[in-house]
Amino acid sequence: MKFNNTLFGNLPDGREARLFTIETTSGLTISISNYGAAITSVIMPDRQGHLEEITAGFPSLEGYLKDHPYFGVITGRFANRIANAQFSINEKKYRLPANSGPSHLHGGPQGFHTKLWDYAISEKPGSVSIHLTYTSPHLEMGYPGNLKAVVSYTVFENNVLQIEFEAQTDAPTHVNLTNHAYFNLSGFRDNVFAHKLFVDADHYLDLDEKQIPTGKILPCAGTTFDYQALNENMSFVREPVDHCFVLKTNRSQDQPAAMLFHPGSGRMLKVFCTQPGIQIYTGNFLDGSFIGHKGLAYGQHQAICLETQHFPDSPNHPGFPSTLLKPGEVYRQTSKFVFETL
């Protein structure tokens, strides 16, 4: 394996953002920055060995310092939406900044995606790990408690990327962390509808007109949200999606939560996780205004997100799996991305 630690750019206050690039012997190359804890690039061979970029992102820090659709970043303290930008803990109401209509989205406008994380590097035979740490102060973006978050990215020689999330707090607070990478396994030659998808879920969350869960959990069977066919029988992505799928509770951790396949290139991505849900988002709001790798303008439906997470608006739905973290507890979740070529 090859590893490089280079300058990615300087923040307006002069601090340096780093770029960590890890390459396996088979040619998979993953780049990660400590700004936003972002996956900035994934370059992967197709079945002929041709290398192409398969994630949406920017080649320099400048793109990440501006508003963007959360390309590859860690979203927190709370991934996805919180209705009316508020929740209550022990009968005390906390108000958050609204940055998606009346809702709070992805931790707010100065969420974890805008932070320069501390970093440490560890190398072992067959793997390289980037350990990123950020301490969010009490009431940052309205959230109670001083929260220490650690995100560890490990790239293995067998083309596996593992993301481990940990957090601890000194006051009760809500935590829901995810990576928001956008994938296109065709190398952006085709859009998402040329991909096949499997999701290990037989239910999804019903949403209102503001993309907030109504509280209803609906069956996938007989709808366009049914992506339960496996392997070569996987369904093509049929229509725009921006929904949280409820992963089967009896599923084995050895069973992929989702699989994405591009028949033309032979590239396959398998996603494993410990989370109860996965948000599938087909780049519905990409509009060509963001220019990324090799000058590519990311248009509508040119990339798909597979965001492992707890359910959106969980703080306001007692029936959903809890996202409340208390002092003395450790928030701990793991996601694993397996890159294969068929």
Legacy VTK file of the C-alpha trace (Angstrom):
# vtk DataFile Version 3.0
C-alpha trace
ASCII
DATASET POLYDATA
POINTS 342 float
0.000 0.000 0.000
1.025 3.581 -0.641
0.277 6.495 1.692
0.739 10.235 1.259
0.053 13.138 3.613
0.015 16.434 1.697
-1.218 19.996 2.052
-4.823 20.347 0.825
-5.054 24.095 1.357
-5.244 26.826 3.968
-8.308 28.047 5.817
-8.976 31.810 5.899
-7.372 31.949 9.365
-4.206 30.315 8.015
-4.658 26.829 9.456
-3.600 23.979 7.202
-5.968 21.314 5.954
-4.319 18.009 5.101
-5.092 15.455 2.418
-4.391 11.785 3.138
-4.204 9.498 0.107
-4.100 5.721 0.402
-3.608 3.400 -2.574
-3.959 -0.374 -2.562
-1.889 -2.590 -4.836
-4.939 -3.244 -7.029
-5.286 0.477 -7.767
-8.096 1.576 -5.466
-7.131 5.073 -4.271
-9.014 6.872 -1.510
-8.337 10.456 -0.430
-9.542 11.894 2.874
-9.175 15.399 4.301
-9.295 16.451 7.921
-11.423 19.421 6.818
-14.999 18.222 7.221
-13.556 14.716 7.746
-14.329 14.378 4.053
-13.776 11.586 1.573
-12.680 13.787 -1.311
-11.909 11.146 -3.918
-12.252 7.439 -4.685
-10.529 6.197 -7.822
-11.388 2.614 -8.757
-10.560 0.273 -11.649
-13.313 -1.170 -13.836
-13.351 -4.764 -15.116
-10.699 -3.854 -17.724
-8.508 -2.170 -15.105
-9.371 1.343 -16.309
-9.156 3.797 -13.411
-11.872 6.415 -12.920
-13.116 8.768 -10.232
-16.335 7.375 -8.703
-17.191 10.067 -6.116
-18.336 13.650 -6.381
-15.903 16.048 -4.791
-13.456 18.889 -5.264
-9.752 18.674 -6.142
-8.803 21.424 -3.654
-9.912 22.815 -0.311
-11.493 25.878 -1.926
-14.605 23.957 -3.014
-15.229 22.655 0.503
-14.957 26.100 2.088
-18.033 27.247 0.153
-21.593 25.972 0.502
-21.903 22.605 -1.241
-24.181 19.525 -1.068
-22.127 17.841 1.683
-19.818 16.081 -0.782
-18.129 13.241 1.130
-18.207 14.950 4.525
-19.178 13.775 7.992
-22.534 15.331 8.852
-23.168 16.041 12.535
-24.054 16.401 15.236
-27.187 15.050 13.593
-27.349 13.702 10.052
-30.567 14.353 8.126
-33.488 16.553 9.213
-34.908 17.614 12.559
-38.434 19.028 12.246
-38.992 22.677 13.136
-35.314 22.860 14.123
-35.966 21.874 17.723
-36.190 19.029 20.213
-36.660 18.595 23.955
-34.577 16.687 26.498
-35.966 16.260 30.018
-38.701 18.779 29.180
-36.163 21.453 28.199
-36.492 22.714 24.636
-33.418 23.249 22.479
-33.652 25.364 19.344
-31.342 24.733 16.416
-30.629 26.841 13.330
-33.049 26.136 10.479
-31.109 25.632 7.257
-33.578 23.636 5.134
-36.828 25.567 5.154
-38.158 25.313 8.721
-36.007 22.238 9.410
-32.514 21.706 10.751
-30.377 19.696 8.325
-27.091 17.799 8.801
-26.058 19.575 11.999
-26.693 23.103 10.762
-24.783 25.600 8.611
-21.651 25.324 10.778
-21.948 21.606 11.419
-19.153 19.050 11.521
-18.662 19.387 7.754
-17.164 22.862 8.323
-14.665 21.890 11.027
-10.942 21.221 10.841
-10.514 17.944 12.712
-7.380 16.937 14.604
-5.737 13.886 13.104
-3.518 10.933 13.902
-2.251 8.261 11.545
-1.613 4.591 12.241
-0.175 2.105 9.785
-0.271 -1.676 10.074
0.597 -4.431 7.619
-2.265 -4.382 5.119
-4.029 -1.228 6.372
-3.732 2.508 7.012
-5.986 4.385 9.449
-6.779 8.091 9.715
-8.178 8.984 13.142
-10.015 12.318 13.160
-11.146 14.064 16.352
-13.344 17.092 16.953
-14.792 18.410 20.225
-18.044 20.286 19.741
-18.639 22.799 22.570
-21.839 23.054 24.585
-24.650 24.690 22.576
-22.718 24.721 19.313
-25.489 24.832 16.698
-27.878 24.657 19.645
-26.947 21.165 20.854
-26.411 20.645 24.598
-23.250 19.134 26.037
-19.579 19.170 25.129
-19.341 16.335 22.609
-16.064 14.649 21.674
-16.378 12.870 18.328
-13.847 10.504 16.772
-14.139 9.232 13.204
-11.606 6.626 12.100
-11.183 5.785 8.425
-9.283 2.553 7.734
-8.372 1.448 4.213
-7.455 -2.214 3.892
-5.350 -3.854 1.223
-8.368 -5.942 0.123
-10.198 -2.775 -1.047
-12.323 -2.243 2.053
-12.959 1.147 3.640
-14.133 0.962 7.244
-15.517 3.985 9.094
-15.774 3.824 12.872
-17.742 6.528 14.701
-17.404 7.235 18.419
-18.705 10.053 20.602
-18.971 10.949 24.287
-20.782 13.804 25.990
-20.918 15.517 29.389
-24.669 16.266 29.105
-27.577 14.458 27.419
-27.622 15.255 23.707
-28.645 13.764 20.371
-26.049 12.247 18.034
-26.431 10.772 14.554
-23.279 10.688 12.423
-22.854 9.538 8.844
-20.579 9.984 5.850
-22.277 11.750 2.947
-20.286 10.426 -0.032
-21.848 10.632 -3.496
-21.070 7.663 -5.760
-21.231 7.061 -9.485
-19.700 3.705 -10.367
-19.715 4.471 -14.102
-17.063 7.119 -13.543
-19.789 9.703 -14.229
-20.291 8.435 -17.789
-23.874 7.454 -16.927
-26.314 8.759 -14.353
-27.647 6.867 -11.327
-30.424 5.209 -13.317
-27.811 3.053 -15.083
-27.020 1.457 -11.696
-28.580 -1.526 -9.995
-29.446 -1.319 -6.310
-30.109 -3.703 -3.434
-31.308 -2.517 -0.017
-31.819 -5.004 2.817
-35.032 -3.326 3.914
-38.678 -4.266 3.627
-39.932 -0.955 5.065
-39.233 2.740 4.571
-40.210 5.944 6.361
-43.209 7.850 5.085
-42.455 11.570 4.592
-44.501 14.731 4.506
-44.110 17.503 1.946
-41.169 18.936 3.931
-39.216 15.646 3.875
-40.001 15.025 7.559
-41.089 11.549 8.717
-44.791 11.325 9.495
-44.106 8.490 11.936
-45.552 5.870 9.592
-43.308 2.975 8.562
-44.540 1.633 5.229
-43.833 -1.676 3.432
-41.546 -1.610 0.405
-43.235 -4.563 -1.308
-45.319 -3.554 -4.287
-43.826 -0.051 -4.435
-40.977 1.600 -6.314
-39.007 1.438 -3.045
-38.644 -2.344 -3.217
-34.921 -3.019 -3.820
-34.668 -6.401 -2.106
-33.583 -8.498 -5.105
-30.029 -9.825 -4.811
-26.974 -9.973 -7.070
-27.723 -10.172 -10.801
-31.436 -9.777 -10.048
-30.868 -6.397 -8.385
-33.269 -3.726 -9.621
-32.150 -0.761 -11.657
-32.603 2.533 -9.833
-36.091 3.319 -11.068
-36.883 6.883 -10.028
-35.611 9.719 -7.809
-35.298 8.704 -4.151
-34.568 10.672 -0.966
-35.878 8.325 1.725
-34.688 6.472 4.788
-34.996 2.702 4.476
-35.577 0.703 7.655
-33.005 -2.079 7.674
-34.258 -5.495 8.735
-33.806 -5.934 12.475
-32.901 -9.616 12.211
-30.232 -9.087 9.579
-26.714 -10.423 10.058
-23.857 -7.913 10.143
-22.293 -10.114 7.453
-25.228 -9.277 5.168
-24.810 -6.071 3.130
-27.208 -3.315 4.083
-26.998 -2.136 0.474
-25.244 -2.964 -2.776
-24.733 -0.727 -5.791
-23.698 -2.177 -9.164
-22.926 -0.634 -12.539
-23.254 -3.356 -15.210
-21.317 -1.444 -17.858
-18.116 -1.083 -15.819
-18.505 -4.116 -13.554
-17.950 -1.970 -10.466
-19.758 -3.078 -7.326
-20.021 -1.324 -3.957
-21.246 -3.237 -0.897
-22.225 -1.353 2.253
-22.306 -2.929 5.717
-23.341 -1.114 8.891
-24.499 -1.287 12.493
-27.106 1.451 12.020
-30.889 0.858 11.879
-31.401 2.792 8.655
-29.885 3.899 5.388
-30.818 7.052 3.503
-30.804 6.585 -0.265
-30.483 9.881 -2.115
-30.227 10.087 -5.905
-28.768 13.585 -6.242
-32.174 15.126 -6.925
-31.009 18.670 -6.104
-27.721 18.634 -8.014
-28.070 21.268 -10.714
-24.729 21.536 -12.492
-23.565 24.507 -10.427
-20.838 22.574 -8.587
-17.678 21.916 -10.580
-15.608 19.038 -9.262
-12.907 16.615 -10.352
-11.602 17.131 -13.899
-13.939 20.105 -14.377
-17.080 17.981 -14.196
-20.319 19.834 -13.446
-22.445 17.577 -11.248
-25.936 17.551 -12.718
-29.182 16.141 -11.410
-29.104 12.394 -10.682
-25.407 12.078 -11.496
-24.559 10.526 -8.126
-26.188 8.482 -5.387
-25.671 8.563 -1.606
-25.887 5.504 0.647
-25.968 7.137 4.091
-25.962 4.692 7.003
-27.670 6.394 9.937
-30.447 6.521 12.521
-33.812 7.753 11.315
-34.329 11.442 10.504
-36.129 13.497 13.154
-35.598 10.739 15.742
-35.463 13.242 18.646
-39.118 14.062 17.957
-40.324 10.467 17.432
-40.225 8.407 20.646
-41.098 5.284 18.659
-37.939 5.499 16.538
-34.612 3.997 17.708
-33.188 6.518 20.166
-30.364 8.896 19.258
-30.030 10.237 22.811
-26.510 9.996 24.203
-25.988 10.417 27.956
-22.868 11.088 30.040
-20.958 7.872 30.695
-22.229 6.253 27.504
-20.252 5.819 24.276
-21.879 6.347 20.895
-20.319 3.728 18.655
-21.270 2.805 15.077
-19.419 1.200 12.170
-19.890 1.369 8.405
-17.911 -0.641 5.880
-17.631 -0.060 2.144
-16.371 -2.964 0.027
-15.217 -2.129 -3.510
-15.334 -5.018 -5.991
-15.149 -5.530 -9.729
-17.239 -8.265 -11.329
LINES 1 343
342 0 1 2 3 4 5 6 7 8 9 10 11 12 13 14 15 16 17 18 19 20 21 22 23 24 25 26 27 28 29 30 31 32 33 34 35 36 37 38 39 40 41 42 43 44 45 46 47 48 49 50 51 52 53 54 55 56 57 58 59 60 61 62 63 64 65 66 67 68 69 70 71 72 73 74 75 76 77 78 79 80 81 82 83 84 85 86 87 88 89 90 91 92 93 94 95 96 97 98 99 100 101 102 103 104 105 106 107 108 109 110 111 112 113 114 115 116 117 118 119 120 121 122 123 124 125 126 127 128 129 130 131 132 133 134 135 136 137 138 139 140 141 142 143 144 145 146 147 148 149 150 151 152 153 154 155 156 157 158 159 160 161 162 163 164 165 166 167 168 169 170 171 172 173 174 175 176 177 178 179 180 181 182 183 184 185 186 187 188 189 190 191 192 193 194 195 196 197 198 199 200 201 202 203 204 205 206 207 208 209 210 211 212 213 214 215 216 217 218 219 220 221 222 223 224 225 226 227 228 229 230 231 232 233 234 235 236 237 238 239 240 241 242 243 244 245 246 247 248 249 250 251 252 253 254 255 256 257 258 259 260 261 262 263 264 265 266 267 268 269 270 271 272 273 274 275 276 277 278 279 280 281 282 283 284 285 286 287 288 289 290 291 292 293 294 295 296 297 298 299 300 301 302 303 304 305 306 307 308 309 310 311 312 313 314 315 316 317 318 319 320 321 322 323 324 325 326 327 328 329 330 331 332 333 334 335 336 337 338 339 340 341
